[in-house]
Amino acid sequence: RPGSRRPLPPAREIQEEELRRFASRVAALLQGPELGPEAVDCLQRLHLTVAATKYPRKLDGKFVELLQTVLCSSKCPEQIQVLCAAILREMSPCNDLILSCDEIQDTKLLSLVSSVLLAQGNKKAEVCAVGQRIVKILERRLPEGQSAQYLLPVLSNVISLSPESLTEEQTNVVSRKMADWLRYASIQQGVAQPSGGFFSNPRTRQPGPVTEVDGAIATDFFTVLSVGQYYTQDQWLNVQAFSMLRNWLLSYGGKGLKTPNSDDKSGMDRSVMSMVSTTSTSSRLLPPKERLREKAFEYCQRLIEQSNRRPLKKDDGDLQKACLIEAVTIMDIICKQDSSYVYRAASFLKILHSRICGDATYARALLPIAQFFLNHSKMAAVDSDAIYKHLFTDIPAQLFHNPSLAFEFVQFCKDNSQLFTETSSIFRQSFPNLFKFLAWNSPPLISEFVDLLPFLLDAGTAIEIFHLLLDLPCLTAALDIQLRSTALPTSERAASDPAVKPATCLEAFRHPLYKSMFQYLLRTKSAPEDAPERLIPLRQLLGSLASSPRVVQCAETVPVLLELFFRVVAEFADGPLINQLVVLLLQRSDQLYEIPAFKDDVYRVLSSQLVMLCKLHPALIVELSKEILEFSGTVSNIQNKEAIFTHVVWAIGEYMSVSYDKRCTVEQINRFFETLEAMLFEITQLRPLASTSSYAPRAISVLMATLTKLAARSQDLIPRVSMFLSKMRTFVQSPAVTSVYCEEDLEEILIRATELMNLLKMPSVAQFVFTPPVDVASTRFQREVNDSLPFALRIVTHLLEPAPGCMPG
């Protein structure tokens, strides 16, 4: 009675008690004399209810048993069976399951029951039982009205879950069947199924032949690209066999390749055997797996030939491309399992590559072609550099904005990075192009580039990649401009007037003044000889795009890659390369894309990595004294780049010592001392209240500590440092200073000054504390950047002055 049915609330809001009552109502319908539309409707709603939540729903054990009984009933309508199976799958894993596929003969029912059994989790026994039963039915002739097409999807699921569940004999049975399904499907179209109405005519028109995608009548065997209005059962099996072919070959194609008579043929060239086996007579005599490989190879060849036809429908064109990718991938697998196919495949795929390489819509198909030549070019004695060069030069430059292609391309590089670095220099030379994928698709590709970056880095690429990482957000902005420029009508793409300054980024893209800068940033291959300084005006120009969401997202990935960059470089860098990186680190800190959060993150990473580089090569403080003095003697660096400045000053105090470099002289120590003394004086001198600037307390503390360290190594400087430190009480108590610093910071500065001054009262102890032997410095007296004094310093202070805050006036 439709009027008496109370509507259910939304599926996710149904409570357990209401679900139990509804299940009881469904049970009553399923036990009734006739399973009609109301039963179908209730089962659909029940399925939605159990499926529309991530939490498992509980159904009564007797009701679950009833669903299984209805599912297996021969009198039950098919729609009801499908819904029962769907509900049981959603309830998986289910403890009340009594289903078994052992005695089922009907292929449709076996497919439904198997789907429930396989949904119970990867239970080996159930998966094995399903696989055994399906193969048993496939190996004999099916009764009229039964079809294997319902079983192949289940079999595909079985081999994905547990390929070892089939025996060698069973895989041979299926391989034999698949070879026939692939090669010998009917080339006549199927007939429409009669509707069964009173006026249905039993005499139907004779079906015509299948056609190709361009409408021509097919003259060769049926494939997934053959077109018909209706399809026969064996044609459906052909399509299904191809869809599971790759997985089947990977699971079973390489096993049991030797036959009892294989030793007798060992002296015969395998390529000759392959040629002999192309006739259908000899093909029948091949072992099942070898015969399947042969038929699969022929099938893939035919698909590649069919992909050259111009489709009448767009959907058929998309299918052509998908089938082309699958066909090349399967050919590659076949050649791995049987090298006698390599020569035929290589020449065939060379021709295919020359045909499609100029068509951007076939870009995804170039990846499996390149994969094939990576795997087999050596055996085929084919020079495949032209294929790799086109792939790495043209595709990223033109299609960096295609997200699915970007992921597949980078994944391809990641999977083959070892092969590429061993066989071709094109891979490393093309890193500027590869980074376009990351610049445009930053969040999805960051993990792939974390894996890929170490393979791109070596002594020859490190410097250029360092620049490229720092300019990555700028590259994103440039790619945005490039895309927008390409989308402009041809009439608007004319070169700008050199005499007129461009008003927008789009105009600058075509302006002679900026054109070479854009070309350098958007280059397709490594150009180590070019000077990155030329990009300074371009960074300023592209500042208008700094707030673009895509640019900001890209900027957020840079710190992660920078840290990885330095970790990898540390494994192979020598002294000259480390020196070069430190100089660039200091220079590039002034040349970053204007995104405040980005600059802060980069400064944080660069400062921590500077410490690592100094530990690897302490002599750089002496070797780069000119550059380091220039950087540490610039007051603006304290405010704008405090993190880097503080770490540079710490490194001076730590490594400007004869313990680390015998070339260190008193004159050099004095020169660094005078520079840093001037810096500390500049930031601590008292000024009128309105003009007092606030500097990071950490920078003041590290400057004091470094001056003390230098004085301990050149003891003529001790009086100057002691006098300076003694004036720090006046500094911290000045009203002009207390107005801009918090009390805790001033107290910490005063305590630090007191500790240092007390230590200098014992010059020999100070020298030991600040210049311990190198092996000791790395263990007990290890000093960190954020704590510039070791524990020994505090002990000395405690001995000399029980109340460290009391400084003589």
C-alpha positions in Angstrom: 0.0 0.0 0.0 1.9 3.0 -1.3 0.1 5.5 1.0 1.1 3.6 4.2 4.8 3.7 3.5 6.6 6.2 5.7 9.5 7.9 4.0 13.0 7.2 5.3 15.3 10.1 6.4 18.6 10.6 4.5 20.7 7.5 4.5 23.5 8.9 6.6 21.0 10.0 9.3 19.3 6.6 9.8 20.0 5.3 13.3 20.6 1.6 14.1 17.1 1.0 15.5 15.5 2.5 12.4 17.8 0.5 10.2 16.8 -2.7 12.0 13.1 -2.0 11.5 13.6 -1.2 7.8 15.7 -4.4 7.4 12.8 -6.4 9.0 10.4 -4.8 6.4 12.8 -5.8 3.6 13.0 -9.3 5.0 9.2 -9.6 4.9 9.2 -8.6 1.2 11.9 -11.0 0.3 10.0 -13.9 1.9 6.8 -12.9 0.1 5.2 -14.8 -2.8 6.4 -12.4 -5.4 9.5 -10.1 -5.6 8.2 -7.1 -7.4 9.0 -3.4 -7.8 8.6 -2.6 -4.1 11.2 -5.2 -3.2 13.6 -3.7 -5.7 13.0 -0.2 -4.4 13.6 -1.2 -0.7 16.8 -3.1 -1.6 18.1 0.0 -3.5 17.4 2.2 -0.4 18.9 -0.4 1.9 22.1 -0.5 -0.3 22.3 3.3 -0.2 21.9 3.3 3.6 24.8 0.8 4.2 27.0 2.4 1.5 26.5 6.0 2.4 28.7 6.0 5.6 32.3 5.3 6.3 31.3 3.5 9.5 30.3 -0.2 9.2 26.5 -0.8 9.5 25.3 -3.9 11.3 22.5 -6.1 10.0 20.9 -9.0 11.8 22.7 -12.4 11.1 19.4 -14.0 10.0 18.8 -11.1 7.5 22.3 -11.6 6.1 21.5 -15.3 5.7 18.3 -14.4 3.9 20.1 -12.1 1.5 22.5 -15.0 0.6 19.5 -17.4 0.1 17.7 -15.0 -2.2 21.0 -14.3 -4.1 21.4 -18.0 -4.8 17.7 -18.7 -5.6 17.2 -19.8 -9.3 13.7 -18.3 -9.3 14.9 -14.8 -8.1 14.9 -12.0 -10.7 18.3 -10.9 -11.8 17.9 -7.3 -10.5 17.1 -8.6 -7.0 20.2 -10.9 -7.1 22.4 -8.0 -8.2 21.1 -5.8 -5.3 21.6 -8.6 -2.7 25.2 -9.1 -3.9 25.8 -5.3 -3.7 24.5 -5.1 -0.1 26.6 -8.2 1.0 29.7 -6.6 -0.6 29.1 -3.4 1.4 28.8 -5.4 4.6 32.1 -7.1 4.1 33.9 -8.6 5.8 31.0 -10.5 7.1 31.1 -13.2 9.8 27.7 -14.7 8.9 28.8 -15.6 5.3 27.8 -19.1 4.2 28.2 -18.6 0.4 30.2 -21.0 -1.6 31.0 -21.1 -5.3 31.8 -24.8 -5.5 28.5 -26.1 -7.0 27.4 -23.0 -9.0 27.0 -23.7 -12.8 25.3 -20.5 -13.9 28.0 -18.0 -15.0 26.0 -14.9 -14.0 25.3 -16.2 -10.5 28.9 -17.4 -10.1 30.1 -13.9 -11.0 27.9 -12.3 -8.3 28.7 -14.8 -5.6 32.4 -14.5 -6.4 32.3 -10.8 -6.1 30.9 -11.2 -2.6 33.6 -13.7 -1.6 36.4 -11.6 -3.0 35.2 -8.6 -1.1 35.8 -10.3 2.2 39.4 -9.1 2.3 42.5 -10.8 0.9 41.6 -14.2 2.3 43.8 -16.6 0.3 41.5 -19.6 0.7 38.4 -17.8 -0.7 40.4 -16.2 -3.5 41.9 -19.5 -4.4 38.5 -21.3 -4.3 37.0 -18.6 -6.7 39.9 -18.9 -9.1 39.8 -22.7 -9.1 36.0 -22.7 -9.8 36.2 -20.1 -12.6 39.0 -22.0 -14.4 37.1 -25.3 -14.1 34.1 -23.8 -15.8 36.2 -22.1 -18.5 38.0 -25.3 -19.5 34.9 -27.0 -20.6 32.3 -26.1 -23.2 29.6 -23.9 -21.7 25.9 -24.8 -22.0 23.6 -22.9 -24.3 22.8 -19.5 -22.8 25.9 -19.3 -20.6 28.8 -17.0 -21.3 32.4 -16.7 -20.1 32.2 -12.9 -20.3 30.7 -12.7 -16.8 33.7 -14.6 -15.4 36.7 -12.7 -16.9 36.3 -9.6 -14.7 36.3 -11.9 -11.6 39.3 -13.8 -12.9 41.1 -10.5 -13.4 40.3 -9.6 -9.8 41.6 -13.0 -8.6 45.0 -12.6 -10.3 45.3 -9.1 -8.9 44.6 -10.3 -5.3 46.5 -13.6 -5.4 48.2 -14.7 -8.7 49.7 -17.8 -7.0 46.2 -19.2 -6.5 46.3 -20.7 -10.0 48.5 -23.7 -10.9 50.7 -23.9 -14.0 48.2 -26.2 -15.6 45.3 -23.8 -15.0 47.2 -20.8 -16.3 48.0 -22.8 -19.5 44.2 -23.5 -19.9 43.4 -19.8 -19.6 46.3 -18.7 -21.8 45.1 -21.1 -24.6 41.6 -19.6 -24.3 42.8 -16.0 -24.3 44.9 -16.6 -27.5 41.8 -17.7 -29.3 39.6 -14.9 -27.9 42.2 -12.3 -29.0 42.7 -13.7 -32.5 39.6 -15.5 -33.6 36.6 -13.4 -32.7 33.9 -13.1 -35.3 34.3 -10.2 -37.8 30.5 -10.1 -38.3 28.4 -7.8 -36.2 26.1 -9.2 -33.5 22.3 -9.1 -33.8 19.9 -7.1 -31.7 18.3 -9.1 -28.9 14.5 -9.5 -29.6 12.4 -7.6 -27.2 9.9 -10.5 -26.8 6.9 -8.4 -27.7 3.9 -9.6 -29.7 5.1 -7.8 -32.9 8.8 -8.9 -32.6 9.8 -10.5 -35.9 11.7 -13.7 -35.6 13.3 -13.2 -39.0 16.0 -10.5 -38.4 18.2 -9.0 -41.0 21.5 -10.7 -41.6 24.2 -8.8 -39.6 26.9 -7.0 -41.6 30.7 -7.0 -41.1 32.3 -4.9 -38.4 34.0 -1.7 -39.5 37.1 0.3 -38.6 36.9 3.6 -36.7 36.9 5.5 -40.0 33.9 3.6 -41.3 35.8 1.3 -43.7 34.8 -2.4 -43.6 37.3 -4.4 -41.5 39.4 -6.8 -43.6 41.5 -8.1 -40.7 40.7 -9.8 -37.4 38.5 -8.2 -34.7 40.0 -5.9 -32.0 38.8 -3.6 -29.3 39.0 -0.8 -32.0 36.6 -2.6 -34.3 33.2 -0.9 -34.6 29.7 -2.5 -34.8 26.2 -1.7 -33.8 25.9 -4.9 -31.8 28.5 -7.3 -30.6 28.7 -11.1 -30.4 29.7 -13.0 -27.2 33.2 -13.8 -28.6 33.7 -10.2 -29.5 33.0 -9.2 -25.9 35.4 -11.9 -24.8 38.0 -10.4 -27.2 37.6 -7.0 -25.5 37.7 -8.4 -22.0 40.8 -10.5 -22.8 42.7 -7.5 -24.0 41.7 -5.5 -20.9 43.3 -8.1 -18.6 46.1 -9.1 -21.0 48.8 -6.9 -19.4 48.1 -8.1 -15.9 48.0 -11.7 -17.1 51.3 -11.5 -18.9 53.0 -9.8 -15.9 51.6 -12.5 -13.6 52.1 -15.6 -15.7 53.8 -14.8 -19.0 57.3 -15.2 -17.7 56.8 -18.4 -15.8 57.4 -21.9 -17.1 58.9 -20.8 -20.4 60.9 -23.9 -20.8 59.2 -26.9 -22.4 60.3 -30.6 -22.3 61.8 -30.2 -25.8 63.4 -26.8 -25.2 66.9 -28.2 -24.9 66.6 -29.9 -28.3 66.1 -26.4 -30.0 68.7 -24.6 -28.0 71.0 -24.3 -30.9 68.4 -22.7 -33.2 68.2 -19.0 -33.4 65.1 -17.8 -31.5 64.3 -15.1 -33.9 64.1 -17.7 -36.6 61.6 -19.7 -34.4 59.6 -16.5 -34.0 59.4 -16.1 -37.8 58.4 -19.7 -38.2 55.7 -19.4 -35.6 53.8 -16.7 -37.5 51.8 -19.2 -39.5 48.7 -20.5 -37.8 49.7 -24.1 -38.2 53.0 -23.8 -36.3 51.3 -21.4 -33.8 48.9 -24.2 -32.7 52.0 -26.3 -31.8 53.5 -23.7 -29.5 53.2 -24.1 -25.7 50.1 -22.0 -24.5 52.1 -19.1 -23.0 54.3 -18.7 -26.1 51.3 -18.9 -28.3 49.5 -16.3 -26.2 52.5 -14.0 -26.5 52.5 -14.4 -30.3 48.8 -13.7 -30.6 49.1 -10.7 -28.2 51.9 -9.3 -30.2 49.9 -9.6 -33.5 46.9 -8.0 -31.7 49.1 -5.1 -30.5 50.5 -4.6 -34.0 47.0 -4.5 -35.4 45.9 -1.9 -32.8 48.8 0.3 -33.7 47.9 0.1 -37.4 44.3 0.9 -36.5 45.3 3.9 -34.5 46.5 5.5 -37.8 42.9 5.7 -39.0 40.9 9.0 -38.8 37.9 8.3 -36.4 34.4 9.4 -37.2 33.7 10.0 -33.5 35.7 11.9 -31.0 35.2 9.1 -28.4 36.8 6.6 -30.8 39.8 9.0 -31.1 40.3 8.9 -27.4 39.9 5.1 -27.4 42.6 4.9 -30.1 45.1 6.8 -28.0 44.3 4.7 -24.9 44.7 1.4 -26.9 47.9 2.7 -28.5 49.5 3.2 -25.0 48.3 -0.2 -23.8 49.5 -1.9 -27.0 53.0 -0.5 -26.8 53.2 -1.3 -23.1 52.2 -4.9 -23.7 54.8 -5.2 -26.6 57.4 -4.1 -24.1 56.4 -6.8 -21.6 56.4 -9.4 -24.4 59.9 -8.4 -25.5 61.1 -8.6 -21.9 59.8 -12.2 -21.7 60.9 -13.2 -25.2 63.8 -11.3 -26.7 63.1 -12.7 -30.2 60.3 -10.1 -30.6 62.7 -7.2 -29.9 63.8 -6.6 -33.5 60.3 -6.7 -35.0 58.9 -4.4 -32.2 61.8 -1.9 -32.5 61.4 -1.2 -36.2 57.7 -1.1 -35.8 57.8 1.4 -32.9 60.4 3.6 -34.6 57.9 4.1 -37.5 55.1 4.7 -35.0 57.2 7.4 -33.1 58.0 9.3 -36.3 54.3 9.3 -37.1 53.0 10.6 -33.8 55.8 12.7 -32.4 54.6 15.9 -34.0 51.0 15.5 -32.6 50.7 16.8 -29.1 47.5 14.8 -28.6 49.6 11.7 -28.6 52.1 12.9 -26.0 51.2 10.3 -23.4 51.9 7.5 -26.0 55.5 8.7 -26.3 56.2 7.6 -22.7 55.7 3.8 -23.3 57.6 4.1 -26.6 60.6 5.7 -24.8 60.2 3.0 -22.1 60.5 0.3 -24.7 63.7 1.8 -26.2 65.2 2.3 -22.7 64.7 -1.4 -22.0 65.6 -2.8 -25.4 67.6 -0.4 -27.6 70.9 -2.0 -26.7 69.7 -5.4 -27.8 68.1 -4.0 -30.9 71.3 -2.0 -31.7 69.1 1.1 -32.2 70.2 4.7 -31.5 67.3 6.0 -29.5 68.7 9.4 -28.4 66.5 11.2 -30.9 63.5 9.7 -29.1 64.6 10.8 -25.7 65.7 14.2 -26.9 62.2 14.9 -28.4 60.5 13.6 -25.3 62.5 15.8 -22.8 62.7 18.9 -25.0 59.3 19.3 -26.6 56.8 17.7 -24.3 57.5 19.5 -21.0 57.9 22.9 -22.8 54.6 22.5 -24.6 52.4 20.5 -22.1 53.6 21.4 -18.6 50.1 22.6 -17.8 48.5 19.1 -18.5 48.3 17.7 -14.9 47.8 14.0 -15.8 50.6 14.1 -18.3 52.8 15.9 -15.8 52.3 13.2 -13.2 52.9 10.4 -15.7 56.0 12.1 -17.2 57.6 12.7 -13.8 56.7 9.2 -12.6 58.3 7.8 -15.8 61.5 9.8 -15.0 61.4 8.7 -11.4 61.0 5.0 -12.4 63.8 5.2 -14.9 66.2 7.7 -13.3 68.9 5.1 -12.7 68.6 3.8 -16.3 68.8 7.3 -17.7 71.8 8.4 -15.6 73.6 5.3 -16.8 72.7 5.4 -20.5 71.9 9.0 -21.6 73.1 12.5 -20.7 69.9 14.0 -22.1 68.1 13.3 -18.8 70.3 15.5 -16.6 70.7 18.2 -19.3 66.9 18.6 -19.5 66.3 19.4 -15.8 65.2 23.0 -16.5 62.4 21.6 -18.6 61.4 19.0 -16.0 61.1 21.7 -13.3 58.4 23.3 -15.4 56.1 20.4 -14.4 56.9 21.1 -10.7 56.6 24.9 -11.1 53.1 24.5 -12.6 51.9 21.5 -10.6 53.7 22.0 -7.3 51.6 20.3 -4.6 50.8 17.0 -6.5 54.4 16.5 -7.7 56.5 17.5 -4.7 56.9 13.9 -3.4 57.9 12.7 -6.9 60.6 15.4 -7.2 61.9 14.6 -3.8 62.7 11.1 -5.2 63.9 12.5 -8.6 66.2 15.4 -7.5 69.1 13.2 -6.3 69.4 11.7 -9.8 69.6 15.1 -11.4 72.3 16.4 -9.2 76.0 16.1 -9.8 79.0 18.4 -9.6 78.2 19.8 -13.1 74.5 20.6 -12.4 74.5 21.6 -8.7 75.1 25.3 -9.2 72.5 25.7 -11.9 69.9 23.7 -10.0 70.5 25.8 -6.9 69.7 28.9 -8.9 66.7 27.2 -10.4 65.2 26.1 -7.1 65.5 29.7 -5.8 63.8 31.0 -9.0 61.1 28.3 -9.0 58.2 30.7 -8.1 59.5 33.1 -10.7 59.4 30.3 -13.2 55.8 29.7 -12.3 54.9 33.3 -13.0 56.8 33.2 -16.3 54.9 30.1 -17.4 51.7 31.8 -16.6 52.7 34.7 -18.9 53.8 32.3 -21.6 50.4 30.6 -21.6 48.5 33.8 -21.7 50.7 35.1 -24.5 50.1 31.9 -26.5 46.3 32.3 -26.1 46.3 35.8 -27.5 45.1 36.3 -31.1 47.9 36.3 -33.7 47.3 40.0 -34.4 48.2 40.9 -30.8 51.4 38.9 -30.6 53.5 41.3 -32.6 56.8 42.4 -31.0 56.6 45.5 -28.8 58.3 48.8 -29.7 61.8 48.7 -28.1 61.6 52.4 -27.4 58.4 52.1 -25.3 58.7 50.6 -21.8 56.2 47.7 -21.4 53.3 48.5 -19.1 52.4 44.8 -18.3 54.0 41.5 -18.0 52.3 40.3 -21.2 53.8 43.2 -23.1 57.2 42.5 -21.5 57.1 38.9 -22.7 57.5 40.1 -26.3 59.6 43.2 -25.6 63.2 43.0 -26.8 64.5 44.2 -23.4 63.0 41.3 -21.5 62.8 38.6 -24.3 66.2 37.1 -23.6 65.5 37.0 -19.9 62.2 35.1 -20.5 64.0 32.8 -22.9 66.7 32.0 -20.3 64.2 31.3 -17.5 62.1 29.2 -19.8 65.1 27.3 -21.4 64.6 23.7 -22.3 68.1 22.4 -21.4 71.0 23.2 -19.1 72.9 26.4 -19.7 75.6 26.6 -17.0 77.6 29.2 -18.9 74.8 31.8 -18.7 74.8 34.3 -15.8 71.6 34.1 -13.7 72.2 37.7 -12.6 70.4 38.7 -15.8 67.1 37.7 -14.2 67.2 40.5 -11.6 65.0 42.9 -13.7 62.7 40.0 -14.6 62.0 39.2 -10.9 61.1 42.7 -10.3 58.8 42.8 -13.4 57.0 39.6 -12.3 56.4 40.9 -8.8 52.8 41.6 -9.8 52.1 37.9 -9.9 53.7 37.2 -6.5 50.2 36.8 -4.9 49.0 34.4 -7.5 47.8 31.2 -5.7 49.8 29.0 -8.1 53.0 31.0 -7.5 52.4 31.0 -3.7 51.9 27.2 -3.8 55.1 26.7 -5.8 57.0 28.9 -3.3 55.9 26.7 -0.4 57.7 23.7 -2.0 61.1 25.4 -2.4 62.3 25.0 1.3 61.7 21.3 1.2 63.7 20.9 -2.0 66.5 23.2 -0.9 67.1 21.1 2.2 67.2 18.0 0.1 69.5 19.7 -2.4 72.1 20.4 0.3 71.8 16.9 1.8 72.6 15.4 -1.6 75.3 17.9 -2.5 77.0 17.2 0.8 77.6 13.6 -0.4 79.9 14.6 -3.3 80.9 18.3 -2.9 84.6 19.1 -2.7 86.1 22.3 -1.4 85.8 24.5 -4.5 82.2 23.5 -5.0 81.4 24.3 -1.4 83.1 27.7 -1.7 81.1 28.4 -4.8 77.8 27.5 -3.1 78.6 29.7 -0.1 79.4 32.7 -2.3 76.1 32.1 -4.2 74.2 31.6 -1.0 75.3 35.1 0.2 74.7 36.7 -3.2 71.3 35.1 -3.8 70.0 36.2 -0.4 69.6 39.6 -2.0 68.0 38.2 -5.2 64.8 36.4 -4.3 61.3 36.7 -5.6 59.4 39.2 -3.5 57.1 36.9 -1.4 57.8 37.7 2.3 56.9 34.2 3.6 59.0 32.6 0.9 62.0 34.8 1.7 61.8 34.0 5.4 61.6 30.3 4.7 64.5 30.4 2.3 66.6 32.4 4.8 65.9 29.8 7.4 67.0 26.9 5.2 70.1 28.8 3.8 71.3 29.7 7.3 71.1 26.2 8.6 72.8 24.8 5.5 75.5 27.4 5.7 76.5 25.8 9.1 76.6 22.4 7.4 78.8 23.6 4.6 81.2 25.2 7.1 81.4 21.9 9.0 82.2 20.1 5.8 84.9 22.6 4.7 86.0 24.9 7.6 88.7 26.4 5.5 86.1 28.4 3.6 86.1 31.1 6.3 89.8 31.9 5.3 89.4 31.2 1.6 86.3 33.4 1.3 87.3 36.0 3.8 86.6 38.9 1.3 83.0 37.8 0.6 82.3 37.0 4.2 83.7 40.3 5.5 81.6 42.2 3.0 78.4 40.4 4.0 79.0 40.5 7.8 80.0 44.2 7.6 76.6 45.3 6.1 74.2 46.6 8.8 71.1 46.1 6.7 71.8 42.3 6.7 71.1 42.2 10.4 67.5 43.4 10.0 66.7 42.0 6.5 68.5 38.6 6.8 69.0 38.1 10.5 69.1 34.3 10.3 71.8 34.2 7.7 73.8 37.1 9.3 73.7 35.4 12.7 74.9 32.1 11.3 77.7 33.7 9.3 79.0 35.5 12.4 78.8 32.3 14.4 80.8 30.5 11.7 83.5 33.2 11.8 83.8 32.7 15.6 83.8 29.0 15.3 86.1 28.4 12.3 88.4 31.4 12.1 91.1 29.5 14.0 94.4 27.9 13.3 92.9 24.7 14.7 90.8 24.4 11.5 93.1 26.1 8.9 96.9 26.6 9.3 96.6 29.6 7.0 94.7 31.6 9.5 96.8 34.5 10.6 96.6 37.1 13.4 96.1 39.8 10.7 93.0 38.0 9.4 91.6 37.6 12.9 92.1 41.3 13.5 90.4 42.2 10.3 87.3 40.2 11.1 87.4 41.5 14.6 87.4 45.1 13.5 84.5 44.6 11.1 82.3 42.8 13.7 83.3 45.3 16.4 82.1 48.1 14.1 78.8 46.2 13.5 78.2 45.7 17.2 79.0 49.3 17.9 76.6 50.4 15.2 73.7 48.5 16.6 74.3 49.2 20.3 75.3 52.9 20.3 72.8 55.1 22.1 70.7 57.4 20.0 67.8 59.8 20.6 64.7 57.9 21.5 62.9 58.5 18.2 65.8 57.0 16.1 66.6 53.9 18.2 66.2 50.8 16.1 65.5 47.3 17.4 67.8 44.5 16.4 67.5 40.8 17.1 68.9 40.0 20.6 70.3 36.8 19.2 72.4 38.8 16.7 73.8 41.0 19.5 74.6 37.9 21.6 76.3 36.1 18.8 78.3 39.3 17.9 79.5 39.6 21.5 80.4 35.9 21.6 82.3 35.9 18.3 84.3 39.0 19.3 85.2 37.3 22.5 86.3 34.1 20.6 88.5 36.2 18.2 90.0 38.0 21.2 90.9 34.7 22.9 92.9 33.8 19.8 94.5 37.2 19.4 94.9 38.3 23.0 96.0 41.8 22.2 92.3 42.4 21.5 91.1 41.3 25.0 91.1 44.9 26.5 89.0 46.2 23.6 86.4 43.5 24.0 86.3 43.8 27.8 85.8 47.5 27.6 83.0 47.0 25.1 81.3 44.4 27.2 81.5 46.5 30.3 79.4 49.2 28.6 76.6 46.8 27.9 74.9 47.6 31.3 74.6 51.2 30.2 73.2 50.1 26.9 70.5 47.8 28.4 69.5 50.4 31.1 69.0 53.3 28.6 65.4 54.5 28.3 65.9 54.6 24.5 66.7 50.9 24.5 64.2 49.7 27.1 61.4 51.2 25.0 62.2 49.0 22.0 63.4 45.7 23.7 61.5 43.5 26.1 62.9 43.0 29.6 63.7 39.3 29.1 65.9 40.0 26.0 67.8 42.8 27.8 68.4 40.5 30.8 69.7 37.8 28.5 72.1 40.2 26.7 73.4 41.5 30.1 74.0 38.0 31.4 75.8 37.0 28.3 78.0 40.1 28.4 78.8 39.3 32.1 79.8 35.7 31.3 82.0 36.7 28.4 83.8 39.4 30.4 84.4 37.2 33.3 85.8 34.5 31.0 88.3 37.0 29.5 89.7 37.6 33.0 91.4 34.2 32.5 92.8 34.4 29.0 94.3 30.8 29.0 90.9 29.4 30.1 89.1 31.5 27.5 91.4 30.2 24.8 90.7 26.6 25.8 86.9 27.2 26.0 86.7 29.0 22.7 89.4 27.1 20.7 89.3 23.5 21.9 91.0 20.8 19.7 88.9 19.9 16.7 88.0 16.4 18.0 86.9 17.9 21.3 84.9 20.6 19.7 82.7 18.1 18.0 81.9 16.1 21.2 81.7 17.4 24.7 82.0 21.1 23.9 79.7 21.0 20.8 78.3 24.5 20.3 75.0 25.2 18.7 73.9 28.3 16.8 71.2 29.3 19.3 73.6 28.9 22.3 76.9 30.5 21.5 78.6 29.5 24.8 79.4 26.0 26.0 78.7 24.7 29.4 82.3 25.3 30.5 81.8 29.1 30.1 79.0 29.1 32.7 81.1 27.1 35.1 83.9 29.7 34.9 81.4 32.5 35.5 80.0 30.7 38.5 83.5 30.4 40.0 84.4 34.0 39.4 81.1 35.6 40.3 78.4 33.8 42.3 75.8 36.4 41.3 76.2 36.8 37.5 73.9 39.7 37.2 76.2 42.0 39.3 78.5 43.7 36.9 80.9 46.3 38.0 79.8 49.7 36.9 
